[in-house]
Amino acid sequence: MGGASTGDSYVARNRLWARLSAAVAALDTPPATPLMVVDLDGFDTNAADLVRRARGKPIRLASKSVRVPALIARALATPGFRGVLAFTLREALWLERHGIAHDIVIAYPTVDRGALGDLVASPSTAAHVTLMIDDVAQLDVVDSVRSSRAVPVRVALDIDAGLRFGGQHVGPKRSPVHDVEDVLRLARHVTERAGFALVGVMTYEGQVAGVPDDVPSQRARSLVVRRLKSASMAQLAERRRVIAERLAELVELEFWNAGGSGSVEASAADAVVTEVAAGSGLLVPGLFDHYQSFTPRPAAFYGLPVTRRPSESMATVQGGGFIASGAVGADRAPTPWAPPGLHLTSLEGAGEVQTPLTGHPAALLRIGDLVWFRHAKSGELFEHTNTVRLLAGDEFVDEVPTYRGCGNSW
């Protein structure tokens, strides 16, 4: 299994365009644009495929890759998903307070004293939320907001999972904790410090989970990427084994989290790992099109209206310049998706106020027609809207708020 997505053929994209067009035509009033849509058929198919790939190990949902409470709840209701991997502590507190999740691990260290104050003030909330640390100073921040250590704060260690060879480091520049002795030193600080409970570990191999390895236009590079991924997983498996054995002498952990949507099988195959993280694999943004290990189905789209016809062979839509975070490059731009065959121009790209499009379908588009795009990264798209329409078959079955629509900005 692998290669092109099941939803990326011209036939599939034309079928999607017909479904979306029918759903929009059935609305009582014309929708505001950009019109954000999640295809529930694709979402559910992707959720089931992630569970299959995890081979019995629970999936902790990476909520920053979704950012829609109703969809977070939908994923968590899928057998095989368990718990949330949140972006910020304020997000975790909100999810817990609204009953959406009660097993939440924060994926990144926090120094948000206001949110930490809320956490330690509620024993029940503190029992449901786990902080991530990679430095003793982060424990100091927690202690700075509480007068008593009677409410234990759950913490997990973020251990660097990068590949090291020849003095080089390949992987996300996250935790400074890499070597076994560094891990044990930090673990002892936690276990010997009143008011904290060491309950878990995270090793995020982003150089495997987040890098495409089967790009048709980059065959040679993809081969190198696959070899680096293989070397990384082999090195990491041995290091995880040693760390786990040494930590077991010190503490009994509740979980060992690893991986992401692009590495579910490889991460789950490690006996040390007790759960895998995934989120982008539910919506499948453009950056997840070309992985050898799985064939996802795109499930998140946004529609923009044609407002100009600069020439007979060109159509211009309103807005649409939703550029993804990360290293600047063409792969961070959105992709015109339906109807298939449209392209951004090299001079303007995807613009804040307008996006001109070329390609053979441009000549057929009329003023007012909707063109559907895919964002390059998952979750980020929904920072640009208050609501998302949910598509099932060829009709919209619901309209639900995003984090932004709930008044949140994390």
N, C-alpha and C positions, 0 to 999 in steps of 0.2 A: 504494500500500500504506500502511496506517496505521490508526489508530483502535483499537477494542476488540481485546483479545487473542483469538486463536483458541481459547483455553481458558476464556473467561470467560462463555460462554453457559450458560443453565440446563441445557441438554442435556449439554454437555461436563462441567459440574460434577457433575451426577447420575451421568454415566458414570464420572467419577473416583471418586466416593463408592462406587459399586458395585465398581470395581477394588480400591480400598483395603480395602473390607469383605471381599472375597473373599480378598485376600492375608493379612489379619489372621486370618481364620477358619481358614486353612490352616496356621497356625503350631502347632507341637507344644505350646508353652506360652504362656500369655497374656503379651503384651509389657508391659514397664514403660512408664509414661507420664511425661512427654510422649514420644510416639513420633515421632521425626524420620524423614522419608522424602524421598528424591529420586527422581523419576520419570525413569528413564534414557531413555525414549522422548522425553520433552520435552527433556531435557538435550542429547541428541544432535541433535535437530531444531534447537534453538537454536544449537548450535555450528556446524552446517552453514549456518544462516542468517547468522550473524556472518561466516563466511568469504565467503559470497556478497556481503554488503554491503561487505566490505573490498576487493573487486574486485582481487585479486591481491597486495595488500600484506599482509605477515605480521601476525598478531595476537599481541601480547604479553599473556599471561594475568595479569590483576590478581588475585593469589592471595588477598588479604584478602576478596574477594567470593565465595570458595569455602570455604577453610579445612578442606578434607577432602583429605588426601594422595591417596587413590585417585582422586578426581574431578579433582584437578589433573593427575595423570598421564594420566587419560582424555582430558582436553581437549588436553594437549600431544601426544597420539598422533593427534589429528585433523589431517589435512593442512590447512595454512593457519595453524596455530598455531605460534609459535616463541618460546620464552623466557618468563620470568616477570617480572612487575612486583611486587615484594614490598613488604610493609608495613614490616618491621624488618630490621635486619642479622642478628639472631639467627635469625629465620625463614629468611633466605637461607642462612645457614651450615648450618642443619638440612636444608633442601631439597637443598643441594649434597652434604652428607655422606651423605645417604641415597640419593643417585643419582636423585632425582626430577627435578632440573633442573640444568643446567650453564651456563646463560646467564641470569643473574639481575641485574636492575636494581632497586636500592632506590628506591622512589618518593619518599621523604622524607629529609631530612638526618638524620644520626645523631650523637649525642654519647655513645654507649654505649662507654666506653673498654674494658670487658672484651671485648665482641664485636670491637671494632677490633683489640685485641691478638691475638685468635685469627685475624683476617683476615690481618694482616701477618706472622704467624708461619708461614703456609702459602702458598708461591708458587703452588701449583696452585689453591687456593681463590681467591686474589687475582686470578688470571687469569680466573675465571669470574663474579666479582661486581663490579658497578659501583655506586659510591656516588653519591648525589645531593647537590649543593651549590648554595647561592645566596649564600654569604658566605665570605670568606677565613678567618674565624675557625673555620669547620668544617674547613679544612685544618690549622689549628693543632692541633685536637683529635687528628687522625690522627697528626701528628708527635709529639705528647706521649706516645704509647704505644709508639714504636719507637726503637730505638737506631741503626738503620741504614735508609737509604733504598734499599737494594739491590733490594728487592721493590717494583716500581711498583704504585701503587694507582690503579685505574681510576675516573674520575669523570665525571659528566655534569652539565650546567648546567640548573637548573630556572628557566626564563624565564617570567615572568608572562604569562598569555594572556588577561587580562581585557579587557573593552571599556571604552575611555575616551572620554568625551564630556562637554562642558560642565563639566569639573572633577570629574566623577563617575567611579567605578570600579565596573563590574559584573562580578562573577566571584569565584571563591574568593580569599580573602586569604592567598596563599601566598608566592610569591617577591617580594622587593623589587627584583629585576632586571627592568626593563621596557624602558628605552630602549636603542637600539643601542649607544651609547657605554658604557653600564653593562655590557652583555653583553661587549663587547670588552675592557673593563678587567678583568673577572673572568676571562675566557678567558686573557688574557696572564699573569695571576697563576698560573694553573694550568700553562700551557705553559713558563713560565720557572722553575718551582719544581721542584727535584730530587725524584724519588720519586713523581711523579704523572703520569698520562697522561689527557688530555682526549679522551674517545672518543664522547661523545654529548650530545644536548640533549633536554629534555622541555618541551613547551608544552601544558599541560592546560587545555583550554577548558571548565571545569566548568559555566559558565553556559549552555553548549550541551548538553554530554553528560549533565548530571545534573538537568535541569529539565524536567518534563512540559510538553508544548505542545499537547495535544489533549484537555483535560479536559472532558467533557460538561457538567458543572455550572459551568464557568468559561470560557465561550466568549469573552467580551471579554478576559479576562486572557490566555487562550491565544493570541489574536491578537497581543497586545502582546509576549508571550514569543517568538512566532515571528519577529516583526519585529526584536526585539533579537538573536535568534540569527543572523539573516541579516546584520545590521549588524556583529555581532561577528566572524563568519567572514570577511566582506569585509575588515574592518580588519586582522584577524590574518593573513590570507593575504599582504597587502602587507608587513606588518612582518616576517613570517617570511622572505619573499623577500629583503628587504634584509639582515636579520641573517645569513641563510645565505650570501649573497654576500660579506659582510665577513668572516665566520668562515672561509670557504674560503681567504682570503688568509693565514690564520694557522695553520690545522690542518685535517687531513682527518678528518672524523668518520666513525664506524662506523654510527651510527644517529641518526634524529630521530624521537622518539616523541611521539604526540599523541592526543587524544581519549579516548573512553570508549564504553560500550555505546550510549549515546543519541546519539552523533555519528559513528558509524563511517563512514558514507558521506561526510559532509561533510569529516571529517578526512582520510580516505584520498584524497579528490579533490585535495588540495593537493600539488603536485609536490614541494615541499620535504620533506614527511613521508615517511619510509621505512617506518614501522610504526605500527600503532594499538594502543591498549590496550583491553581489554574483560574483564569478569568478571561483572558483574551480569546481563548478557544471557544467561548460561547457565542461571541459576536463576530469574530474573525475579521479584523481590519486588514487593510492592504498589506501590511508588513508580514502577515502570517500566511501569505499565499503559497510560498514556495519552501515547504519543509518535506523532506523525504519520508519522515516517519508517519505522516497523517495527511488525509485529504479533507480539509474542513469545508464548510458550507457558509458563505457570507450571509450574515443575518442582520446587519445594521446599515441603513441607508438614509440619505437625506435628499429631498427634492428641491430643485431651484427652477423658477420660471424663466422661460425665454422672454426677454424684454426688448431685444434688438436683433436686426438682421443686417450687419455691416456690409455683407455681400451675399451673393447667391449661394456661396459655398461655406458660409460661416454663420453661426448663431451665437448670441451672447446672452448668458443668464445673469440674474441679479445676485451679487454677493458670492459666497461660497469659499472664500479663502481661509479655510480652517486647516492651518498647517500644524503638523504634529510636533511634539517635543523631541529632543534628541539632537544628534549631530546633524547640522544643516546639510541637506541634500535633496535631490529630486524625489527620493523615496518617501520623504515626509509630506509631500503634496497629496491632496485627495485625488481619487481616480474617477473620471467620468465612467459610469458603469452601464446605465441603461437609458436609451438604447445603446447597444454595443457599437464600437467603431469610432467613438468620439475621442478627441485628444485635446489636451491643453496646448496653448501656443507657447513657444519658447520665450517670447518677449514679455508677455503678461502673466502667464501661469494662472494660478487660482487667486483672484483678487478679492480685496475686502468689499468693494462695491460692485464689481462686475467680473465675469469670467468668460472670455471668448473661447469658442470651441470650433475645432475643425474636424474633418473626417466625413465620410460619405453620408451619414445620417443627418449632418447639419443642414444639408440642402432641403431635407424633408420636414424639418421642424418649423412650427408656426409660432407666432407671438402668442404667449400664454401657455404653451406646452411645458410640461415639467420634464427636466432631465435629472436622473438619479445618480448620486455620487456615493463613493465609499471613502471613509476617513482612513488615514494610514495607521492610526493607533486606536486601541479599544478604550472606551470610556471617555476619552477626552472630548469626543464629539458632543456629549450631552452637557458639557459646560456652556454650550451655546444655545440652550433651549430650556424652557420650563416644563414642557411636556413631550411625551413620545407616544405616537400611535402604534398600537400593536396589531399586526396583520396576521390573520389566519386564513389560509386559502386565498380567496380574492376579495376579502372584506376586512375592514377595520373592526375589531371586536372590543377595543377599549382604548382609552387615552389616559395615560398615567403620568404623574409628576416625576421629574428627575430630582436629584439632590438640590439643584438650583431652584426648581419649582417648589420645593419644600422650604425655601428660604435659607439654604445652606451653601456655604462656599468654603471648601477645605483645601 
